[in-house]
């Protein structure tokens, strides 16, 4: 039997940037069922949210700031 994994959408900013990014990933679960996000994935990111499953963001504050100040 394979390793248990959970599919999540990670919303994050890259260090030094204001723009929000999103990625759908599958991360391993430990013995207790807790999801483990590897340090190598976290490196260079500020994680804002982790959502269950695949999430489509329709609008975010970053979209408005970019459109208003950098047309």
Secondary structure, 3 states (H helix, E strand, C coil): CCCCEEEEEEEEEECCCCCEEEEEEEEEECCCCCECCCHHHHCCEEEEEEEECCCCCCCCHHHHHHHHHCC
